[in-house]
């Protein structure tokens, strides 16, 4: 069920309070794990949001531009739009979690690898003139995931369909080469 694996999610961040990421007796992360939990918004995303399930969280905004963020955004790994939380819970959310949407019980859900650890890399943002993921932020997130020694990178973001030398594609080739 993914035990001992760290799944890196490159997306719009994560909601650490989600039951899909509750530390319900998870073992400590692998000994080679070197990630961290970083934030510049200790109220919106406290540094202690990470535990043995959510083992790391970082954010990358230089390319997108902090000045472009909607007020609901946070200079932290906090997911304002929900996409990153959705993809993280699908990939490695806990098993046996009750899904409640707008007060309506939707039944029990499970991620594909509920025993895995999660590391979130926020590279996608909600902006005042449009939402998006700057290429430089995405590449920085992929590189950080490799440096942190994640085992798997989940990237549920649209990409190029015409270039194999796009910077994101090259970052993934380098990630694969790094193991």
KENU-292585 format. One line per 10 residues: number of its first residue (from 1); their letters; for each residue x negated, y negated, z negated of N, C-alpha, C, CB. Coordinates in nm, 4 decimals. Glycine has a CB too. Layout:
N
NUM	a	X:Y:Z:X:Y:Z:X:Y:Z:X:Y:Z | ...
***
This chain:
179
1	xxxxxxxxxx	-0.0831:0.1209:0.0000:0.0000:0.0000:0.0000:-0.0860:-0.1252:0.0000:0.0937:-0.0010:-0.1212 | -0.2110:-0.1132:0.0388:-0.2971:-0.2292:0.0496:-0.3822:-0.2579:-0.0728:-0.2155:-0.3463:0.0787 | -0.3785:-0.1707:-0.1705:-0.4553:-0.1956:-0.2926:-0.6039:-0.2132:-0.2602:-0.4358:-0.0801:-0.3931 | -0.6646:-0.3178:-0.3175:-0.8050:-0.3453:-0.2949:-0.8338:-0.4285:-0.1718:-0.8778:-0.2191:-0.2851 | -0.7311:-0.4640:-0.0959:-0.7457:-0.5423:0.0259:-0.7061:-0.6867:-0.0030:-0.6597:-0.4831:0.1411 | -0.7813:-0.7828:0.0521:-0.7440:-0.9239:0.0442:-0.6971:-0.9662:0.1832:-0.8644:-1.0135:-0.0060 | -0.5708:-1.0100:0.1916:-0.5126:-1.0574:0.3163:-0.5183:-1.2096:0.3159:-0.3656:-1.0060:0.3341 | -0.5911:-1.2661:0.4116:-0.5987:-1.4111:0.4274:-0.4886:-1.4576:0.5210:-0.7373:-1.4540:0.4809 | -0.4108:-1.5555:0.4768:-0.2996:-1.6089:0.5547:-0.3370:-1.7496:0.5993:-0.1662:-1.6090:0.4719 | -0.3590:-1.7707:0.7284:-0.3850:-1.9032:0.7835:-0.2524:-1.9545:0.8372:-0.4963:-1.9000:0.8959
11	xxxxxxxxxx	-0.1967:-2.0562:0.7704:-0.0625:-2.1024:0.8047:-0.0361:-2.2350:0.7349:0.0447:-1.9971:0.7652 | 0.0877:-2.2535:0.6876:0.1313:-2.3803:0.6281:0.1249:-2.3806:0.4758:0.2721:-2.4113:0.6718 | 0.0515:-2.2884:0.4180:0.0371:-2.2845:0.2728:0.1206:-2.1758:0.2094:0.0742:-2.4170:0.2135 | 0.1442:-2.1910:0.0795:0.2127:-2.0866:0.0039:0.2863:-2.1468:-0.1146:0.1132:-1.9798:-0.0437 | 0.3961:-2.0845:-0.1530:0.4699:-2.1216:-0.2741:0.4327:-2.0184:-0.3797:0.6275:-2.1268:-0.2494 | 0.3417:-2.0535:-0.4713:0.2923:-1.9538:-0.5674:0.3984:-1.9048:-0.6652:0.1776:-2.0112:-0.6448 | 0.5063:-1.9806:-0.6823:0.6112:-1.9399:-0.7759:0.7046:-1.8335:-0.7185:0.6920:-2.0604:-0.8171 | 0.6885:-1.7996:-0.5910:0.7729:-1.6977:-0.5296:0.7509:-1.5625:-0.5964:0.7445:-1.6878:-0.3790 | 0.8588:-1.4892:-0.6253:0.8442:-1.3554:-0.6838:0.7619:-1.2603:-0.5967:0.9807:-1.2954:-0.7079 | 0.7517:-1.2892:-0.4691:0.6704:-1.2051:-0.3803:0.5229:-1.2102:-0.4167:0.6887:-1.2481:-0.2355
21	xxxxxxxxxx	0.4830:-1.3146:-0.4924:0.3422:-1.3302:-0.5281:0.3201:-1.3259:-0.6784:0.2887:-1.4602:-0.4726 | 0.4179:-1.2737:-0.7513:0.4022:-1.2619:-0.8966:0.2936:-1.1598:-0.9288:0.5362:-1.2214:-0.9636 | 0.2141:-1.1917:-1.0281:0.1086:-1.0997:-1.0706:0.1699:-0.9972:-1.1657:-0.0101:-1.1764:-1.1390 | 0.2266:-0.8963:-1.1073:0.2950:-0.7920:-1.1855:0.2011:-0.6737:-1.2044:0.4270:-0.7464:-1.1154 | 0.0955:-0.6945:-1.2823:0.0030:-0.5855:-1.3103:-0.0950:-0.5556:-1.1994:0.0788:-0.4639:-1.3401 | -0.1186:-0.6504:-1.1094:-0.2168:-0.6273:-1.0036:-0.3562:-0.6175:-1.0637:-0.2114:-0.7398:-0.8979 | -0.4394:-0.5324:-1.0066:-0.5787:-0.5259:-1.0535:-0.6528:-0.6531:-1.0115:-0.6508:-0.3991:-0.9967 | -0.7669:-0.6745:-1.0689:-0.8507:-0.7885:-1.0309:-0.8896:-0.7752:-0.8835:-0.9781:-0.7972:-1.1213 | -0.9216:-0.8874:-0.8186:-0.9647:-0.8784:-0.6782:-1.0957:-0.8011:-0.6665:-0.9808:-1.0192:-0.6174 | -1.1274:-0.7563:-0.5458:-1.2517:-0.6812:-0.5252:-1.3740:-0.7615:-0.5715:-1.2667:-0.6434:-0.3769
31	xxxxxxxxxx	-1.4793:-0.6921:-0.6075:-1.6002:-0.7549:-0.6602:-1.6648:-0.8502:-0.5596:-1.7001:-0.6483:-0.7010 | -1.6476:-0.8251:-0.4302:-1.7096:-0.9121:-0.3301:-1.6249:-1.0348:-0.2962:-1.7362:-0.8336:-0.2042 | -1.5093:-1.0498:-0.3585:-1.4225:-1.1645:-0.3329:-1.4891:-1.2914:-0.3862:-1.2827:-1.1439:-0.3982 | -1.4973:-1.3935:-0.3026:-1.5639:-1.5172:-0.3451:-1.4782:-1.6406:-0.3233:-1.6944:-1.5334:-0.2715 | -1.3486:-1.6215:-0.3041:-1.2588:-1.7342:-0.2819:-1.2282:-1.8110:-0.4090:-1.1310:-1.6863:-0.2208 | -1.1529:-1.9176:-0.3924:-1.1185:-2.0042:-0.5040:-0.9784:-2.0603:-0.4856:-1.2204:-2.1177:-0.5179 | -0.9295:-2.1235:-0.5884:-0.7989:-2.1891:-0.5851:-0.8264:-2.3389:-0.5957:-0.7028:-2.1377:-0.7019 | -0.8068:-2.4129:-0.4865:-0.8396:-2.5555:-0.4882:-0.7163:-2.6416:-0.4635:-0.9462:-2.5864:-0.3836 | -0.7163:-2.7595:-0.5227:-0.6042:-2.8509:-0.5077:-0.6485:-2.9925:-0.5412:-0.4863:-2.8082:-0.5973 | -0.5865:-3.0889:-0.4770:-0.6017:-3.2289:-0.5143:-0.4679:-3.2819:-0.5649:-0.6529:-3.3134:-0.3942
41	xxxxxxxxxx	-0.3756:-3.1904:-0.5924:-0.2443:-3.2247:-0.6463:-0.2128:-3.1287:-0.7602:-0.1338:-3.2187:-0.5355 | -0.2732:-3.1524:-0.8787:-0.2549:-3.0586:-0.9895:-0.1109:-3.0495:-1.0395:-0.3440:-3.0978:-1.1032 | -0.0284:-3.1465:-1.0075:0.1129:-3.1373:-1.0464:0.1905:-3.0490:-0.9492:0.1764:-3.2776:-1.0525 | 0.1664:-3.0665:-0.8201:0.2368:-2.9888:-0.7187:0.1838:-2.8470:-0.7043:0.2282:-3.0586:-0.5867 | 0.0525:-2.8310:-0.7208:-0.0107:-2.7000:-0.7071:-0.1219:-2.6916:-0.8103:-0.0659:-2.6771:-0.5618 | -0.0878:-2.6535:-0.9336:-0.1903:-2.6455:-1.0386:-0.2990:-2.5439:-1.0025:-0.1260:-2.6078:-1.1733 | -0.4201:-2.5706:-1.0468:-0.5328:-2.4814:-1.0182:-0.5109:-2.3416:-1.0736:-0.6608:-2.5392:-1.0752 | -0.4273:-2.3293:-1.1765:-0.3995:-2.1960:-1.2314:-0.2863:-2.1250:-1.1579:-0.3653:-2.2068:-1.3788 | -0.2505:-2.1731:-1.0379:-0.1496:-2.1051:-0.9559:-0.2001:-1.9713:-0.9056:-0.1088:-2.1925:-0.8378 | -0.3310:-1.9556:-0.9032:-0.3893:-1.8304:-0.8561:-0.4064:-1.7332:-0.9729:-0.5252:-1.8563:-0.7867
51	xxxxxxxxxx	-0.3947:-1.6052:-0.9411:-0.4049:-1.4982:-1.0404:-0.4547:-1.3732:-0.9687:-0.2667:-1.4720:-1.1119 | -0.4204:-1.2562:-1.0160:-0.4693:-1.1334:-0.9522:-0.3911:-1.0947:-0.8261:-0.4636:-1.0195:-1.0511 | -0.2752:-1.1529:-0.8002:-0.2030:-1.1305:-0.6741:-0.2439:-1.2374:-0.5722:-0.0481:-1.1328:-0.6972 | -0.2208:-1.3645:-0.6072:-0.2627:-1.4766:-0.5237:-0.4036:-1.5145:-0.5695:-0.1621:-1.5994:-0.5343 | -0.5036:-1.4582:-0.5034:-0.6412:-1.4688:-0.5524:-0.7145:-1.5921:-0.5016:-0.7180:-1.3465:-0.5134 | -0.6584:-1.6603:-0.4044:-0.7237:-1.7789:-0.3527:-0.6277:-1.8646:-0.2740:-0.8412:-1.7410:-0.2670 | -0.6560:-1.9950:-0.2731:-0.5743:-2.0882:-0.1955:-0.6581:-2.2125:-0.1660:-0.4424:-2.1259:-0.2721 | -0.6636:-2.2473:-0.0403:-0.7403:-2.3642:0.0045:-0.6558:-2.4406:0.1060:-0.8788:-2.3218:0.0667 | -0.6940:-2.5652:0.1310:-0.6229:-2.6412:0.2335:-0.7225:-2.7205:0.3188:-0.5193:-2.7363:0.1686 | -0.6816:-2.7469:0.4436:-0.7652:-2.8122:0.5427:-0.6804:-2.9162:0.6149:-0.8260:-2.7089:0.6430
61	xxxxxxxxxx	-0.7096:-3.0439:0.5942:-0.6256:-3.1519:0.6474:-0.7039:-3.2566:0.7253:-0.5522:-3.2191:0.5349 | -0.8352:-3.2466:0.7309:-0.9173:-3.3497:0.7937:-0.8770:-3.3744:0.9394:-1.0641:-3.3105:0.7867 | -0.8563:-3.2688:1.0145:-0.8197:-3.2839:1.1555:-0.6804:-3.3396:1.1748:-0.8302:-3.1519:1.2256 | -0.5828:-3.2904:1.0985:-0.4450:-3.3375:1.1098:-0.4336:-3.4804:1.0596:-0.3497:-3.2459:1.0317 | -0.5010:-3.5086:0.9480:-0.5001:-3.6427:0.8908:-0.4035:-3.6570:0.7746:-0.4656:-3.7427:0.9965 | -0.4575:-3.6792:0.6566:-0.3739:-3.6949:0.5370:-0.2780:-3.8132:0.5506:-0.4620:-3.7132:0.4129 | -0.3173:-3.9145:0.6264:-0.2334:-4.0332:0.6445:-0.1076:-4.0036:0.7265:-0.3136:-4.1435:0.7121 | -0.1027:-3.8902:0.7924:0.0122:-3.8535:0.8771:0.1162:-3.7671:0.8048:-0.0369:-3.7796:1.0000 | 0.0901:-3.7279:0.6809:0.1770:-3.6328:0.6109:0.3100:-3.6953:0.5683:0.1053:-3.5777:0.4889 | 0.4164:-3.6144:0.5740:0.5454:-3.6579:0.5195:0.5339:-3.6611:0.3672:0.6624:-3.5628:0.5656
71	xxxxxxxxxx	0.6194:-3.7384:0.3004:0.6104:-3.7489:0.1543:0.6255:-3.6151:0.0808:0.7155:-3.8439:0.1048 | 0.6927:-3.5182:0.1398:0.7133:-3.3879:0.0757:0.5880:-3.3026:0.0746:0.8236:-3.3131:0.1453 | 0.4906:-3.3395:0.1560:0.3658:-3.2638:0.1620:0.2806:-3.2942:0.0392:0.2879:-3.2967:0.2913 | 0.1819:-3.2094:0.0172:0.0945:-3.2176:-0.0983:-0.0478:-3.1883:-0.0529:0.1394:-3.1192:-0.2103 | -0.1446:-3.2654:-0.1008:-0.2846:-3.2363:-0.0697:-0.3280:-3.1165:-0.1531:-0.3766:-3.3605:-0.0973 | -0.2796:-3.0046:-0.1090:-0.2992:-2.8784:-0.1796:-0.2546:-2.7657:-0.0873:-0.2203:-2.8753:-0.3153 | -0.2665:-2.6416:-0.1305:-0.2168:-2.5292:-0.0512:-0.0644:-2.5112:-0.0577:-0.2835:-2.4027:-0.0972 | 0.0075:-2.6004:-0.1260:0.1527:-2.5869:-0.1417:0.2220:-2.5914:-0.0064:0.2080:-2.6975:-0.2330 | 0.3107:-2.4992:0.0175:0.3840:-2.4858:0.1430:0.5102:-2.5719:0.1393:0.4201:-2.3377:0.1697 | 0.5126:-2.6800:0.2178:0.6287:-2.7688:0.2217:0.7377:-2.7150:0.3138:0.5868:-2.9083:0.2669
81	xxxxxxxxxx	0.6984:-2.6475:0.4223:0.7958:-2.6038:0.5216:0.8437:-2.4609:0.5082:0.7392:-2.6209:0.6543 | 0.7669:-2.3750:0.4435:0.8097:-2.2380:0.4194:0.7529:-2.1324:0.5114:0.9530:-2.2324:0.4276 | 0.6955:-2.1698:0.6245:0.6483:-2.0686:0.7189:0.5340:-1.9848:0.6629:0.6042:-2.1348:0.8471 | 0.4379:-2.0487:0.5979:0.3253:-1.9749:0.5412:0.3690:-1.8782:0.4329:0.2231:-2.0707:0.4854 | 0.4622:-1.9213:0.3494:0.5154:-1.8342:0.2440:0.5858:-1.7143:0.3057:0.6124:-1.9119:0.1523 | 0.6623:-1.7389:0.4117:0.7329:-1.6310:0.4815:0.6340:-1.5297:0.5398:0.8219:-1.6887:0.5936 | 0.5317:-1.5775:0.6093:0.4382:-1.4834:0.6706:0.3562:-1.4096:0.5647:0.3449:-1.5569:0.7675 | 0.3196:-1.4795:0.4565:0.2440:-1.4140:0.3488:0.3271:-1.3061:0.2805:0.1977:-1.5174:0.2454 | 0.4546:-1.3345:0.2559:0.5392:-1.2341:0.1896:0.5674:-1.1166:0.2824:0.6716:-1.2973:0.1433 | 0.5738:-1.1409:0.4125:0.5933:-1.0323:0.5089:0.4699:-0.9425:0.5137:0.6238:-1.0890:0.6494
91	xxxxxxxxxx	0.3527:-1.0025:0.5135:0.2290:-0.9249:0.5224:0.1949:-0.8546:0.3921:0.1146:-1.0146:0.5627 | 0.2028:-0.9269:0.2790:0.1503:-0.8701:0.1540:0.2316:-0.9079:0.0312:0.0084:-0.9142:0.1340 | 0.3590:-0.9376:0.0488:0.4439:-0.9685:-0.0665:0.4708:-0.8448:-0.1502:0.5758:-1.0297:-0.0207 | 0.5001:-0.8679:-0.2768:0.5311:-0.7570:-0.3682:0.6504:-0.6751:-0.3200:0.5590:-0.8106:-0.5086 | 0.6586:-0.5515:-0.3654:0.7720:-0.4639:-0.3354:0.8812:-0.4848:-0.4394:0.7280:-0.3150:-0.3315 | 1.0050:-0.4576:-0.3993:1.1169:-0.4621:-0.4928:1.1588:-0.6012:-0.5352:1.0830:-0.3846:-0.6127 | 1.1373:-0.7001:-0.4498:1.1714:-0.8391:-0.4813:1.3121:-0.8693:-0.4302:1.0677:-0.9377:-0.4189 | 1.3955:-0.9277:-0.5147:1.5292:-0.9686:-0.4726:1.5174:-1.0968:-0.3922:1.6238:-0.9880:-0.5948 | 1.5723:-1.0956:-0.2725:1.5717:-1.2135:-0.1862:1.7014:-1.2905:-0.2071:1.5542:-1.1737:-0.0366 | 1.6889:-1.4159:-0.2466:1.8040:-1.5032:-0.2673:1.7825:-1.6270:-0.1819:1.8225:-1.5404:-0.4192
101	xxxxxxxxxx	1.8763:-1.6527:-0.0918:1.8684:-1.7686:-0.0032:1.9917:-1.8544:-0.0250:1.8562:-1.7254:0.1460 | 1.9698:-1.9789:-0.0622:2.0795:-2.0718:-0.0916:2.1808:-2.0102:-0.1882:2.1499:-2.1133:0.0381 | 2.1295:-1.9408:-0.2889:2.2145:-1.8822:-0.3911:2.2789:-1.7499:-0.3524:2.3199:-1.9779:-0.4265 | 2.2555:-1.7024:-0.2332:2.3153:-1.5780:-0.1843:2.2135:-1.4643:-0.1918:2.3664:-1.5952:-0.0392 | 2.2505:-1.3572:-0.2604:2.1640:-1.2406:-0.2719:2.1579:-1.1697:-0.1366:2.2149:-1.1440:-0.3831 | 2.0358:-1.1524:-0.0860:2.0156:-1.0884:0.0433:1.9599:-0.9471:0.0320:1.9234:-1.1718:0.1270 | 1.9498:-0.8971:-0.0908:1.8990:-0.7619:-0.1100:1.7536:-0.7619:-0.1529:1.9150:-0.6816:0.0168 | 1.6925:-0.6444:-0.1452:1.5558:-0.6245:-0.1916:1.4616:-0.6245:-0.0713:1.5431:-0.4919:-0.2721 | 1.3482:-0.6921:-0.0877:1.2493:-0.7003:0.0194:1.1142:-0.6511:-0.0294:1.2379:-0.8440:0.0718 | 1.0253:-0.6274:0.0667:0.8884:-0.5862:0.0367:0.7979:-0.6299:0.1498:0.8790:-0.4331:0.0151
111	xxxxxxxxxx	0.6756:-0.6661:0.1160:0.5758:-0.6925:0.2181:0.5249:-0.5610:0.2748:0.4597:-0.7760:0.1610 | 0.4515:-0.5666:0.3834:0.3965:-0.4464:0.4466:0.2881:-0.3821:0.3598:0.3394:-0.4808:0.5848 | 0.2140:-0.4641:0.2852:0.1068:-0.4137:0.1990:0.1247:-0.4760:0.0598:-0.0361:-0.4473:0.2589 | 0.2256:-0.4287:-0.0158:0.2573:-0.4924:-0.1437:0.1474:-0.4820:-0.2490:0.3817:-0.4328:-0.1983 | 0.0563:-0.3894:-0.2341:-0.0529:-0.3764:-0.3299:-0.1716:-0.4666:-0.2989:-0.0988:-0.2343:-0.3347 | -0.1668:-0.5365:-0.1856:-0.2784:-0.6217:-0.1445:-0.2784:-0.7538:-0.2202:-0.2723:-0.6480:0.0057 | -0.3951:-0.8151:-0.2239:-0.4113:-0.9501:-0.2762:-0.3853:-1.0475:-0.1616:-0.5544:-0.9713:-0.3384 | -0.3489:-1.1720:-0.1971:-0.3207:-1.2749:-0.0969:-0.4140:-1.3935:-0.1188:-0.1719:-1.3200:-0.1035 | -0.4672:-1.4459:-0.0097:-0.5429:-1.5706:-0.0104:-0.4816:-1.6601:0.0972:-0.6976:-1.5458:0.0150 | -0.4364:-1.7785:0.0579:-0.3691:-1.8701:0.1503:-0.4659:-1.9789:0.1962:-0.2443:-1.9334:0.0836
121	xxxxxxxxxx	-0.4632:-2.0053:0.3260:-0.5460:-2.1089:0.3869:-0.4531:-2.2022:0.4642:-0.6569:-2.0470:0.4809 | -0.4195:-2.3154:0.4035:-0.3243:-2.4085:0.4646:-0.3951:-2.4939:0.5685:-0.2578:-2.4980:0.3573 | -0.3531:-2.4780:0.6944:-0.4090:-2.5551:0.8043:-0.2992:-2.6211:0.8878:-0.4954:-2.4657:0.8925 | -0.1734:-2.5986:0.8508:-0.0598:-2.6520:0.9261:0.0218:-2.7430:0.8344:0.0290:-2.5365:0.9837 | 0.0678:-2.8535:0.8898:0.1263:-2.9601:0.8085:0.2538:-3.0151:0.8695:0.0266:-3.0721:0.7898 | 0.3414:-3.0690:0.7834:0.4582:-3.1443:0.8269:0.4167:-3.2906:0.8315:0.5821:-3.1215:0.7314 | 0.4299:-3.3524:0.9495:0.3851:-3.4898:0.9667:0.4981:-3.5846:1.0018:0.2799:-3.4961:1.0727 | 0.4741:-3.7123:0.9802:0.5772:-3.8131:1.0065:0.6060:-3.8267:1.1550:0.5350:-3.9479:0.9500 | 0.5098:-3.8001:1.2414:0.5336:-3.8089:1.3860:0.5348:-3.6730:1.4525:0.4287:-3.8954:1.4511 | 0.5332:-3.5663:1.3736:0.5362:-3.4312:1.4274:0.4557:-3.3367:1.3407:0.4835:-3.4293:1.5697
131	xxxxxxxxxx	0.4952:-3.2116:1.3417:0.4282:-3.1090:1.2629:0.3199:-3.0441:1.3482:0.5294:-3.0028:1.2113 | 0.2230:-2.9835:1.2814:0.1234:-2.9145:1.3606:0.0053:-2.8637:1.2827:0.0760:-3.0025:1.4657 | -0.0839:-2.7998:1.3575:-0.2057:-2.7410:1.3043:-0.3199:-2.7907:1.3911:-0.1988:-2.5835:1.3016 | -0.4027:-2.8777:1.3393:-0.5163:-2.9272:1.4167:-0.6159:-2.8128:1.4379:-0.5847:-3.0482:1.3448 | -0.6691:-2.8043:1.5567:-0.7652:-2.6989:1.5884:-0.8815:-2.6983:1.4903:-0.8174:-2.7158:1.7305 | -0.9336:-2.8152:1.4558:-1.0472:-2.8204:1.3640:-1.0098:-2.7670:1.2262:-1.0993:-2.9634:1.3521 | -0.8878:-2.7921:1.1804:-0.8436:-2.7397:1.0505:-0.8263:-2.5884:1.0563:-0.7117:-2.8063:1.0072 | -0.7713:-2.5407:1.1671:-0.7496:-2.3972:1.1831:-0.8829:-2.3220:1.1877:-0.6683:-2.3693:1.3108 | -0.9781:-2.3749:1.2634:-1.1099:-2.3118:1.2709:-1.1766:-2.3144:1.1332:-1.1991:-2.3832:1.3761 | -1.1662:-2.4265:1.0623:-1.2244:-2.4356:0.9275:-1.1608:-2.3329:0.8336:-1.2063:-2.5781:0.8702
141	xxxxxxxxxx	-1.0303:-2.3125:0.8460:-0.9607:-2.2146:0.7618:-1.0069:-2.0724:0.7928:-0.8087:-2.2257:0.7813 | -1.0202:-2.0397:0.9204:-1.0676:-1.9062:0.9592:-1.2096:-1.8848:0.9067:-1.0635:-1.8885:1.1141 | -1.2946:-1.9850:0.9240:-1.4328:-1.9734:0.8754:-1.4385:-1.9582:0.7242:-1.5140:-2.0952:0.9177 | -1.3524:-2.0301:0.6519:-1.3491:-2.0177:0.5052:-1.3025:-1.8782:0.4644:-1.2561:-2.1252:0.4432 | -1.2037:-1.8242:0.5357:-1.1554:-1.6892:0.5048:-1.2675:-1.5869:0.5222:-1.0352:-1.6526:0.5948 | -1.3477:-1.6038:0.6267:-1.4616:-1.5134:0.6498:-1.5633:-1.5299:0.5376:-1.5283:-1.5414:0.7881 | -1.5946:-1.6539:0.5023:-1.6928:-1.6787:0.3961:-1.6437:-1.6250:0.2610:-1.7223:-1.8295:0.3852 | -1.5123:-1.6315:0.2384:-1.4548:-1.5795:0.1137:-1.4512:-1.4271:0.1113:-1.3139:-1.6343:0.0941 | -1.4700:-1.3657:0.2270:-1.4718:-1.2208:0.2440:-1.3346:-1.1551:0.2354:-1.5607:-1.1604:0.1417 | -1.2350:-1.2186:0.3017:-1.1064:-1.1510:0.3146:-1.1268:-1.0267:0.4008:-0.9978:-1.2458:0.3763
151	xxxxxxxxxx	-1.0353:-0.9330:0.3886:-1.0435:-0.8103:0.4682:-0.9632:-0.8202:0.5973:-0.9947:-0.6920:0.3868 | -0.8559:-0.8973:0.5945:-0.7639:-0.9105:0.7067:-0.7241:-1.0571:0.7155:-0.6379:-0.8175:0.6904 | -0.7127:-1.1093:0.8372:-0.6608:-1.2451:0.8555:-0.5295:-1.2353:0.9303:-0.7626:-1.3361:0.9324 | -0.4245:-1.2935:0.8709:-0.2945:-1.3035:0.9363:-0.2822:-1.4449:0.9926:-0.1767:-1.2708:0.8367 | -0.2501:-1.4535:1.1215:-0.2409:-1.5817:1.1910:-0.1143:-1.5789:1.2740:-0.3671:-1.6092:1.2804 | -0.0069:-1.6314:1.2195:0.1221:-1.6299:1.2887:0.1520:-1.7682:1.3449:0.2355:-1.5844:1.1934 | 0.0554:-1.8185:1.4211:0.0638:-1.9513:1.4808:0.0443:-1.9335:1.6304:-0.0429:-2.0505:1.4196 | 0.1202:-2.0055:1.7086:0.1054:-1.9968:1.8527:-0.0354:-2.0362:1.8931:0.2083:-2.0854:1.9233 | -0.0831:-1.9782:1.9988:-0.2179:-2.0078:2.0463:-0.2207:-2.0206:2.1967:-0.3154:-1.9003:2.0016 | -0.3387:-2.0228:2.2498:-0.3562:-2.0370:2.3941:-0.3173:-1.9082:2.4661:-0.5013:-2.0746:2.4271
161	xxxxxxxxxx	-0.2696:-1.9241:2.5868:-0.2431:-1.8068:2.6704:-0.3282:-1.8118:2.7968:-0.0932:-1.7984:2.7068 | -0.4182:-1.9110:2.8025:-0.4960:-1.9259:2.9247:-0.6467:-1.9354:2.9037:-0.4501:-2.0461:2.9968 | -0.6926:-1.9408:2.7790:-0.8359:-1.9597:2.7573:-0.8873:-1.8658:2.6490:-0.8657:-2.1051:2.7195 | -0.9917:-1.7934:2.6830:-1.0537:-1.7057:2.5845:-1.1698:-1.7743:2.5138:-1.1017:-1.5778:2.6509 | -1.1966:-1.8989:2.5506:-1.3027:-1.9747:2.4846:-1.2457:-2.0930:2.4070:-1.4050:-2.0236:2.5874 | -1.1187:-2.0897:2.3796:-1.0556:-2.1871:2.2907:-1.1259:-2.1770:2.1546:-0.8993:-2.1614:2.2776 | -1.1479:-2.2860:2.0834:-1.2195:-2.2804:1.9556:-1.1600:-2.1822:1.8540:-1.2226:-2.4170:1.8950 | -1.0288:-2.1692:1.8513:-0.9659:-2.0741:1.7584:-0.9983:-1.9311:1.7996:-0.8123:-2.0950:1.7538 | -0.9934:-1.9036:1.9286:-1.0260:-1.7686:1.9778:-1.1721:-1.7349:1.9480:-0.9986:-1.7578:2.1303 | -1.2605:-1.8322:1.9641:-1.4017:-1.8101:1.9340:-1.4206:-1.7863:1.7843:-1.4867:-1.9303:1.9806
171	xxxxxxxxx	-1.3473:-1.8603:1.7011:-1.3547:-1.8389:1.5557:-1.3124:-1.6966:1.5217:-1.2654:-1.9410:1.4800 | -1.2097:-1.6457:1.5877:-1.1677:-1.5082:1.5618:-1.2694:-1.4066:1.6138:-1.0319:-1.4823:1.6253 | -1.3322:-1.4330:1.7264:-1.4400:-1.3446:1.7718:-1.5531:-1.3414:1.6703:-1.4932:-1.3899:1.9088 | -1.5885:-1.4570:1.6174:-1.6923:-1.4630:1.5151:-1.6494:-1.3933:1.3858:-1.7285:-1.6078:1.4863 | -1.5218:-1.4062:1.3500:-1.4704:-1.3372:1.2315:-1.4808:-1.1867:1.2500:-1.3242:-1.3778:1.2035 | -1.4445:-1.1376:1.3685:-1.4543:-0.9942:1.3950:-1.6001:-0.9483:1.3908:-1.3917:-0.9602:1.5314 | -1.6882:-1.0287:1.4450:-1.8307:-0.9940:1.4437:-1.8863:-0.9909:1.3015:-1.9102:-1.0935:1.5285 | -1.8283:-1.0747:1.2135:-1.8736:-1.0792:1.0729:-1.8150:-0.9636:0.9923:-1.8342:-1.2135:1.0076 | -1.7244:-0.8908:1.0513:-1.6651:-0.7780:0.9813:-1.5396:-0.8133:0.9063:-1.7630:-0.7202:0.8874
***
